[in-house]
Structure formats: structure tokens, C-alpha cells
Amino acid sequence: MLSVRNLSAGYGESQVLFDVSLLIGAGEVLALLGRNGMGKTTTVSAIMGLLPRWGGELDFGGASIAGLPPYRVAQRGLGLVPEGRQVFPTLTVEENLVATAASRSKAARWNLEGIWRLFPRLKERRRNLGSRLSGGEQQMLAIGRALMTNPSLLILDEATEGLAPVIRAEIWSVLATLKGEGQSILLIDKNLAAVTRIADRNVVIEKGRTVWTGTSAELAAAPEIRDTYLHI
């Protein structure tokens, strides 16, 4: 579904990504792992067209998305839940969701009723402005907003960062549900135990380079990888 090969990118004259490669198949959950500052968010930004690519190849669904503006990348079927949530503060919950709605096929699943079933709390708060929601509710809204684009691939950057434990548990439950329904997901999160429970495979990056790829079972059996690249 998504193929990233030898991706390089940066900001201004500062190169951040030197050689990042990853593959995601249909219905697969892939975790992008690494310590802070190693290039995870930069990788997502380059994939989504939010940051210019310096080199390498980006293919989605068998066609190149390299150089496309972000709205074109989204139209191809990539839905982003950005770090920091970034909901529209002056729109209601319902308006936030409707603003991004897109039906990419007759079989498109996600609409308001689908989001209300996934996140009943959002239905209760549907008339509230985005700025009046808690952090956990904003994260639910950010996920719902991305799903309303009916993406083939859902990308979550820091899926549960800064959330209360009960909200984190709810988000992980929702992601497990989406996985069970065949949703392809690219996931970034610092909670290694929770990530590896849901991820089929993991890609570890260090200083802008892919240094390891393997299943969650293989990662659990490789303490040297965790100690070298993931633990502070």
C-alpha cells in the first residue's frame, strides 16, 4: 500500500532524514519507533507532503505521491491525525467532522453515525466548540476527523501523548477495533508496550535512518534493539 524508499528531507539547510525506508501492506498496522528527535514526525510530514522531500521515493497504491501537495496526498487516501491534535477551535465537534468528510467510493464507511458509534462521547459533545473539549476529547475528534476522509491508510502521530490513562486505554481499544476491521494504520507513540500489542511490524529509526525492521514478537525478543534505540 505505502512504500517509502531511501527518504531524505529536512528543514532549511538542516537535514533530518537521511535514509528512511518502510513498507505498509493492506490491513497492516506498522509502528514507527525511535527516541525523541530521531525523525518520526519529519517522516510523516514528508509522506503527507507537508515537508519537501529531498530525495528517495514515495509510492502509495502503486503510484508516486512524491512532490504532491498535502491536499492531493489526502485525496489519494491518506488520513493524518497530527501531533498536537490541531482541531478547529471555533467549530463545533460536528462541524469539525463534516469539514473533512469525503466519500471515496460507494462503499465508504465513515460518516457521522459511524463516528458517534466509535466515540459516543463525541456525540454527547457534538454542539461544543473544539476549544471547549478536553485533551482526550480533542484526540477522539482528531481521529474521527481523519476517519471522515475515509482513508485507506490512517496515520497517527503521537496517538496518546499527554492523555489520562483512562483515555489512553479508550484510544488503544478504538485502534484495536479499527485494526480488526482491516484498517491500515501507521502509528507513532511512546508507549512501547501498547504499540507492540497492536502493531504487526515495527520500524525503528535513529538519527534519520532506518536501523531495524521486524515483527512485534521479534522486537520483544531483541532487548539489544530496545536498549540501544528506544530506551532513554
C-alpha positions as CSV (number, residue, x, y, z in Angstrom):
1,M,0.0,0.0,0.0
2,L,2.6,2.6,1.1
3,S,6.3,2.3,0.1
4,V,8.9,4.7,1.3
5,R,12.4,4.1,0.0
6,N,15.6,5.9,0.9
7,L,13.7,9.0,2.0
8,S,15.7,12.2,2.8
9,A,14.3,15.5,4.0
10,G,15.0,18.4,6.3
11,Y,14.2,22.0,7.4
12,G,16.1,24.9,5.7
13,E,19.7,23.8,5.5
14,S,19.4,21.2,8.2
15,Q,19.0,17.6,7.0
16,V,16.9,15.4,9.4
17,L,16.1,12.4,7.3
18,F,19.0,10.6,5.5
19,D,17.7,7.2,4.6
20,V,14.3,6.1,5.8
21,S,12.5,3.1,4.3
22,L,9.3,1.4,5.3
23,L,6.5,-0.7,3.7
24,I,2.9,-1.0,4.8
25,G,0.6,-3.6,3.4
26,A,-3.2,-3.5,3.2
27,G,-4.8,-4.1,6.6
28,E,-1.5,-3.9,8.4
29,V,-0.5,-1.9,11.4
30,L,3.0,-0.6,11.3
31,A,4.6,1.3,14.2
32,L,7.3,3.9,13.6
33,L,9.6,3.9,16.6
34,G,12.5,5.9,17.9
35,R,13.6,8.3,20.6
36,N,12.6,11.9,20.5
37,G,14.2,13.9,17.8
38,M,15.1,10.9,15.6
39,G,12.8,11.9,12.7
40,K,9.5,10.2,13.2
41,T,7.3,13.3,12.8
42,T,9.5,14.5,10.0
43,T,8.9,11.2,8.2
44,V,5.2,11.6,8.5
45,S,5.4,15.3,7.3
46,A,7.4,14.2,4.2
47,I,4.9,11.4,3.4
48,M,2.0,13.8,3.7
49,G,3.6,16.5,1.5
50,L,3.8,18.9,4.5
51,L,7.6,19.0,4.1
52,P,9.5,18.9,0.8
53,R,11.3,15.6,0.0
54,W,15.0,16.0,-0.7
55,G,15.4,12.5,-2.1
56,G,14.0,9.0,-2.2
57,E,10.7,7.5,-3.4
58,L,7.2,7.7,-2.0
59,D,4.6,5.4,-3.6
60,F,1.0,4.8,-2.4
61,G,-1.3,2.4,-4.1
62,G,1.2,1.7,-6.8
63,A,1.6,5.4,-7.8
64,S,4.1,8.0,-6.8
65,I,2.9,10.7,-4.3
66,A,6.4,12.4,-4.2
67,G,6.0,16.1,-4.7
68,L,2.2,16.2,-4.4
69,P,0.7,19.0,-2.2
70,P,-0.9,17.8,1.0
71,Y,-4.5,18.0,-0.2
72,R,-3.6,15.8,-3.2
73,V,-1.9,13.3,-0.9
74,A,-5.1,13.3,1.3
75,Q,-7.2,12.8,-1.8
76,R,-5.2,9.6,-2.6
77,G,-6.5,8.1,0.7
78,L,-4.0,9.1,3.5
79,G,-5.6,10.4,6.6
80,L,-3.5,12.1,9.2
81,V,-4.1,12.5,13.0
82,P,-1.3,15.1,13.6
83,E,0.7,15.6,16.7
84,G,-1.0,18.1,19.0
85,R,-4.4,17.2,17.5
86,Q,-5.0,20.6,15.8
87,V,-8.8,20.6,15.9
88,F,-10.6,23.7,14.6
89,P,-11.2,25.6,17.9
90,T,-14.1,27.8,16.7
91,L,-16.0,24.9,15.0
92,T,-18.3,22.5,16.9
93,V,-17.5,18.9,17.1
94,E,-19.9,18.1,14.3
95,E,-18.6,20.9,12.1
96,N,-15.0,19.7,12.6
97,L,-16.1,16.3,11.4
98,V,-18.2,17.5,8.5
99,A,-15.5,19.9,7.3
100,T,-13.2,17.0,6.3
101,A,-15.8,14.5,5.1
102,A,-15.1,12.7,1.9
103,S,-16.7,9.6,0.3
104,R,-14.0,7.9,-1.9
105,S,-16.2,5.1,-3.1
106,K,-19.8,3.8,-2.8
107,A,-18.5,1.5,0.0
108,A,-17.3,4.4,2.0
109,R,-17.9,3.6,5.7
110,W,-17.2,6.6,7.8
111,N,-20.0,9.1,8.3
112,L,-21.3,10.9,11.4
113,E,-23.2,7.9,12.7
114,G,-20.1,5.8,12.4
115,I,-18.1,8.3,14.4
116,W,-20.8,8.5,17.0
117,R,-20.7,4.8,17.4
118,L,-16.9,4.7,17.7
119,F,-16.8,7.7,20.1
120,P,-20.1,8.1,22.0
121,R,-18.6,10.9,24.0
122,L,-18.3,13.0,20.8
123,K,-22.0,12.6,20.1
124,E,-22.7,13.9,23.6
125,R,-20.4,16.9,22.9
126,R,-21.3,17.4,19.2
127,R,-22.5,21.0,19.8
128,N,-19.5,22.0,21.8
129,L,-16.7,24.1,20.2
130,G,-13.4,22.4,19.7
131,S,-11.7,24.7,22.1
132,R,-14.1,23.6,24.9
133,L,-13.1,19.9,24.7
134,S,-10.7,18.2,27.0
135,G,-7.4,16.9,25.5
136,G,-8.8,13.4,25.3
137,E,-11.9,14.5,23.6
138,Q,-9.8,16.6,21.1
139,Q,-7.8,13.5,20.3
140,M,-11.0,11.5,19.7
141,L,-12.2,14.3,17.5
142,A,-8.8,14.4,15.6
143,I,-9.2,10.6,14.9
144,G,-12.8,11.0,13.9
145,R,-11.9,13.9,11.6
146,A,-9.3,11.8,9.9
147,L,-11.7,8.8,9.5
148,M,-14.3,11.1,8.0
149,T,-12.0,11.3,5.0
150,N,-12.5,7.6,4.6
151,P,-8.7,6.9,4.3
152,S,-7.1,3.8,3.0
153,L,-4.2,4.5,5.4
154,L,-4.7,6.2,8.8
155,I,-1.6,7.9,10.2
156,L,-1.4,8.8,13.9
157,D,1.5,10.9,15.2
158,E,1.7,10.5,19.0
159,A,-1.6,8.8,19.3
160,T,-1.9,9.0,23.1
161,E,0.6,11.6,24.2
162,G,-0.4,13.7,27.3
163,L,-3.7,11.8,27.8
164,A,-5.1,10.5,31.0
165,P,-4.7,6.7,31.5
166,V,-8.4,6.0,31.1
167,I,-8.5,8.0,27.8
168,R,-5.3,6.3,26.6
169,A,-7.0,2.9,27.2
170,E,-10.0,4.0,25.2
171,I,-7.9,5.2,22.3
172,W,-6.0,1.9,22.2
173,S,-9.3,0.0,22.2
174,V,-10.5,2.0,19.3
175,L,-7.3,1.4,17.3
176,A,-7.6,-2.3,18.0
177,T,-11.2,-2.2,16.7
178,L,-10.0,-0.4,13.6
179,K,-7.3,-3.0,13.1
180,G,-9.8,-5.8,13.5
181,E,-11.9,-4.2,10.7
182,G,-9.0,-4.2,8.3
183,Q,-7.9,-0.5,8.6
184,S,-4.3,0.1,7.6
185,I,-2.5,2.2,10.2
186,L,0.9,3.9,10.5
187,L,1.3,4.6,14.2
188,I,3.7,6.7,16.3
189,D,3.6,6.5,20.1
190,K,6.0,6.4,23.0
191,N,4.1,3.7,24.9
192,L,6.1,0.7,23.6
193,A,4.1,-1.9,25.4
194,A,0.8,-0.7,24.0
195,V,2.2,-0.1,20.5
196,T,3.7,-3.6,20.1
197,R,0.5,-5.2,21.2
198,I,-1.3,-3.7,18.2
199,A,1.4,-3.4,15.6
200,D,2.1,-6.2,13.2
201,R,5.5,-4.9,12.3
202,N,7.8,-2.1,13.6
203,V,10.3,0.2,12.0
204,V,13.0,1.7,14.2
205,I,14.7,4.9,13.1
206,E,17.8,6.5,14.6
207,K,19.1,9.9,13.5
208,G,17.0,9.9,10.4
209,R,17.9,6.4,9.2
210,T,16.0,3.1,9.4
211,V,18.1,0.8,11.6
212,W,15.7,-2.1,12.3
213,T,12.5,-3.7,10.9
214,G,10.7,-6.6,12.4
215,T,7.5,-8.0,13.9
216,S,6.4,-7.2,17.5
217,A,7.4,-10.7,18.5
218,E,10.9,-10.2,17.1
219,L,11.2,-6.9,18.8
220,A,10.2,-8.4,22.2
221,A,13.0,-11.0,21.7
222,A,15.6,-8.3,20.9
223,P,16.4,-6.4,24.1
224,E,19.5,-5.1,22.5
225,I,17.4,-3.2,19.9
226,R,15.2,-1.7,22.7
227,D,18.1,-0.8,24.8
228,T,20.1,0.8,22.0
229,Y,17.4,2.7,20.1
230,L,14.3,3.0,22.2
231,H,15.1,3.4,25.9
232,I,16.3,6.8,27.3
